[in-house]
């Protein structure tokens, strides 16, 4: 017969094993558009991939959560997290004072610039000052739109894109004169243009990506915040940036 002490040890070991199993961890619903590689996208089989996807997997492992992605359009992310319908937003969401009044932000996990892409050519704008009177576009409800309204007040902001066509196409057919976006997206656009576009050297504004939580989720925010700081201090975040081509070295 098993002794009482041995049975207690078996039970305790069983409990420890159950606690370490992924299905025994609390579920964390993480929202993203999954439409912005190299940060986040989907593979051919629908599996989430990208730099931020790998980061969230590591954060959940360290903080003891079971990760579940919820994919939705970018313009739905803030309303969902404000309403507490998701636990976290991880979608290259920039920190602003206005957003910070409605959600809890983690510390920044990736810093970049808000940049302007224009056509290459002798008579095209080369500086931010030369965008005065020009048609400049940015995504509705994004930090790019905010930067245009705050810092390019002498330009003509164009925020509608009824045909839903790319910035590359709109620039090349001269529908707009400048497109405002985050630095990595600007570099990718310039690279895809085969020399027809270039990025204005002067940044329009600073952009800091962070995780966003409902105001009611202070404990979740603290837990993931600690895990994020561990990844930063250990150099894991920088390694992710490097592997996904996001470091200018």
C-alpha positions as CSV (number, residue, x, y, z in Angstrom):
1,X,0.0,0.0,0.0
2,X,1.1,3.5,-0.7
3,X,2.0,5.5,2.4
4,X,0.2,8.7,3.2
5,X,3.4,10.7,2.7
6,X,4.0,9.2,-0.7
7,X,0.4,9.9,-1.8
8,X,0.7,13.5,-0.7
9,X,3.9,13.9,-2.8
10,X,2.2,12.3,-5.8
11,X,-0.8,14.7,-5.5
12,X,1.5,17.7,-5.2
13,X,3.5,16.7,-8.2
14,X,0.3,16.3,-10.2
15,X,-0.8,19.7,-9.2
16,X,2.5,21.3,-10.3
17,X,2.3,19.4,-13.6
18,X,-1.2,20.7,-14.2
19,X,-0.2,24.2,-13.5
20,X,2.6,24.1,-16.0
21,X,0.3,22.8,-18.8
22,X,-0.7,25.4,-21.4
23,X,-4.4,24.6,-21.1
24,X,-4.4,25.3,-17.4
25,X,-3.1,28.9,-17.8
26,X,-5.6,31.8,-18.0
27,X,-6.4,32.8,-21.6
28,X,-5.2,36.1,-22.9
29,X,-7.1,37.5,-26.0
30,X,-4.7,39.6,-28.0
31,X,-6.1,41.7,-30.8
32,X,-4.3,42.7,-33.9
33,X,-5.0,43.4,-37.6
34,X,-2.2,40.9,-38.4
35,X,-1.6,43.0,-41.6
36,X,1.7,44.7,-41.1
37,X,4.7,42.5,-41.7
38,X,7.4,42.2,-40.5
39,X,5.6,43.1,-37.3
40,X,2.6,40.9,-37.7
41,X,0.9,39.0,-40.5
42,X,-0.5,35.5,-41.3
43,X,1.2,32.6,-43.1
44,X,-0.5,30.7,-45.9
45,X,-2.2,28.4,-43.5
46,X,-3.6,31.3,-41.4
47,X,-1.0,31.0,-38.6
48,X,0.0,34.4,-37.1
49,X,3.7,35.3,-37.9
50,X,6.0,38.2,-37.4
51,X,8.2,40.1,-34.9
52,X,5.3,41.1,-32.6
53,X,3.7,37.7,-32.8
54,X,7.0,36.1,-31.5
55,X,7.2,38.8,-28.8
56,X,3.7,38.1,-27.6
57,X,4.4,34.3,-27.4
58,X,7.5,35.0,-25.3
59,X,5.6,37.4,-23.0
60,X,2.7,35.0,-22.5
61,X,5.1,32.1,-21.7
62,X,6.9,34.3,-19.1
63,X,3.8,35.7,-17.5
64,X,1.9,32.4,-17.5
65,X,-0.9,33.1,-20.0
66,X,-2.4,31.0,-22.9
67,X,-2.2,33.2,-26.0
68,X,-5.2,33.6,-28.3
69,X,-5.2,36.0,-31.3
70,X,-8.3,37.9,-32.3
71,X,-7.9,39.4,-35.8
72,X,-9.8,42.6,-36.7
73,X,-9.4,45.7,-38.8
74,X,-7.1,48.3,-37.3
75,X,-9.8,50.9,-36.7
76,X,-11.7,48.5,-34.5
77,X,-8.7,47.8,-32.1
78,X,-9.0,50.8,-29.8
79,X,-12.8,50.6,-29.4
80,X,-12.5,46.9,-28.5
81,X,-9.8,47.3,-25.9
82,X,-11.5,50.4,-24.4
83,X,-14.7,48.4,-24.0
84,X,-12.8,45.5,-22.5
85,X,-13.8,43.1,-25.2
86,X,-10.1,42.0,-25.6
87,X,-7.3,41.8,-23.1
88,X,-4.5,43.4,-25.1
89,X,-3.9,45.1,-28.4
90,X,-0.5,44.4,-30.0
91,X,-0.6,46.0,-33.4
92,X,2.1,48.7,-33.8
93,X,-0.1,51.0,-31.9
94,X,1.6,54.3,-31.0
95,X,1.4,56.0,-27.6
96,X,-0.4,59.3,-27.6
97,X,-1.7,61.4,-24.7
98,X,-5.2,61.2,-26.0
99,X,-5.1,57.4,-26.2
100,X,-3.5,57.1,-22.7
101,X,-6.6,58.7,-21.2
102,X,-8.7,55.7,-22.4
103,X,-6.3,52.7,-22.2
104,X,-3.4,51.5,-20.2
105,X,-0.1,51.5,-22.1
106,X,2.9,49.3,-21.5
107,X,6.4,50.9,-21.9
108,X,7.4,51.3,-25.5
109,X,8.7,48.0,-27.2
110,X,9.8,49.6,-30.5
111,X,10.7,53.2,-31.2
112,X,10.7,54.7,-34.7
113,X,9.8,57.9,-36.6
114,X,6.7,59.0,-38.4
115,X,8.1,59.7,-41.9
116,X,6.9,61.2,-45.2
117,X,7.4,59.5,-48.5
118,X,7.3,61.6,-51.7
119,X,8.1,61.2,-55.4
120,X,11.8,61.4,-56.4
121,X,12.6,64.2,-58.8
122,X,14.0,67.7,-59.2
123,X,10.8,69.5,-58.6
124,X,9.4,67.3,-55.8
125,X,9.5,68.2,-52.1
126,X,12.8,67.5,-50.3
127,X,12.0,68.9,-46.9
128,X,9.0,69.1,-44.6
129,X,8.8,72.9,-45.3
130,X,8.4,72.2,-49.0
131,X,5.2,70.3,-48.3
132,X,3.3,73.5,-47.7
133,X,0.3,73.6,-50.1
134,X,0.9,70.0,-51.1
135,X,-1.6,67.1,-50.8
136,X,-0.4,64.8,-48.0
137,X,-2.2,61.6,-46.8
138,X,-2.2,59.5,-43.7
139,X,-4.4,56.7,-42.3
140,X,-7.6,57.8,-40.7
141,X,-7.5,57.6,-36.9
142,X,-3.8,56.9,-36.9
143,X,-0.8,58.8,-35.4
144,X,0.1,59.6,-39.0
145,X,-3.2,61.6,-39.4
146,X,-2.5,63.3,-36.0
147,X,1.0,64.2,-37.1
148,X,-0.2,65.8,-40.3
149,X,-2.8,67.9,-38.5
150,X,-0.4,69.0,-35.8
151,X,2.8,69.4,-37.7
152,X,1.9,70.0,-41.4
153,X,-0.8,72.6,-40.9
154,X,0.2,74.4,-44.2
155,X,-0.3,71.2,-46.2
156,X,-3.6,69.9,-47.5
157,X,-4.5,66.8,-45.5
158,X,-6.1,64.1,-47.6
159,X,-7.6,61.4,-45.4
160,X,-10.1,59.7,-47.7
161,X,-9.1,56.8,-49.8
162,X,-12.4,55.8,-51.4
163,X,-10.8,53.4,-53.9
164,X,-8.7,51.8,-51.2
165,X,-5.5,51.8,-53.3
166,X,-1.9,51.8,-52.1
167,X,0.1,54.9,-51.3
168,X,2.6,53.8,-54.0
169,X,-0.2,54.0,-56.7
170,X,-1.6,57.2,-55.4
171,X,1.8,58.9,-55.4
172,X,2.8,57.7,-58.8
173,X,-0.5,58.8,-60.4
174,X,-0.1,62.2,-58.6
175,X,-3.3,61.9,-56.6
176,X,-1.2,62.9,-53.6
177,X,2.2,64.5,-53.1
178,X,3.2,62.9,-49.9
179,X,2.3,59.8,-47.8
180,X,2.8,59.8,-44.0
181,X,3.5,56.5,-42.2
182,X,5.7,54.8,-39.7
183,X,9.4,54.5,-40.5
184,X,9.5,50.7,-41.3
185,X,6.5,51.1,-43.6
186,X,8.1,54.1,-45.3
187,X,11.3,52.2,-46.0
188,X,9.4,49.2,-47.4
189,X,7.4,51.5,-49.7
190,X,10.5,53.3,-51.0
191,X,12.2,49.9,-51.6
192,X,9.2,48.7,-53.6
193,X,9.1,51.8,-55.8
194,X,12.3,51.0,-57.8
195,X,13.8,54.5,-57.2
196,X,10.6,56.4,-58.0
197,X,10.0,57.4,-54.4
198,X,12.2,58.6,-51.5
199,X,11.8,59.3,-47.8
200,X,12.2,62.9,-46.5
201,X,15.2,62.8,-44.1
202,X,13.6,64.9,-41.4
203,X,11.2,62.9,-39.3
204,X,7.7,64.3,-39.0
205,X,7.2,63.0,-35.4
206,X,8.3,60.3,-33.0
207,X,6.5,57.0,-32.9
208,X,6.5,54.6,-29.9
209,X,4.8,51.2,-30.2
210,X,3.3,49.8,-27.0
211,X,0.8,47.2,-25.8
212,X,-2.6,48.6,-24.9
213,X,-4.9,47.2,-22.2
214,X,-8.4,48.1,-20.9
215,X,-8.3,50.4,-17.9
216,X,-9.7,47.5,-15.8
217,X,-6.7,45.2,-16.6
218,X,-4.1,46.7,-14.4
219,X,-2.9,43.3,-13.1
220,X,-2.5,41.9,-16.6
221,X,-0.7,45.1,-17.7
222,X,1.7,44.8,-14.7
223,X,2.4,41.2,-15.4
224,X,3.1,41.6,-19.1
225,X,5.0,44.8,-18.3
226,X,7.4,42.9,-16.1
227,X,7.9,40.3,-18.7
228,X,8.5,43.0,-21.4
229,X,11.1,44.6,-19.2
230,X,12.9,41.2,-18.8
231,X,12.9,40.8,-22.6
232,X,14.4,44.3,-23.0
233,X,17.1,43.9,-20.4
234,X,18.1,40.5,-21.7
235,X,18.5,41.8,-25.3
236,X,15.7,39.6,-26.7
237,X,13.7,42.5,-28.1
238,X,16.8,43.8,-29.9
239,X,17.4,40.3,-31.3
240,X,13.8,40.2,-32.6
241,X,14.3,43.5,-34.3
242,X,17.5,42.3,-35.9
243,X,16.1,39.0,-37.1
244,X,13.1,40.8,-38.8
245,X,15.3,43.4,-40.5
246,X,14.1,46.3,-38.3
247,X,17.5,47.5,-37.0
248,X,19.5,50.1,-38.9
249,X,23.0,49.2,-38.0
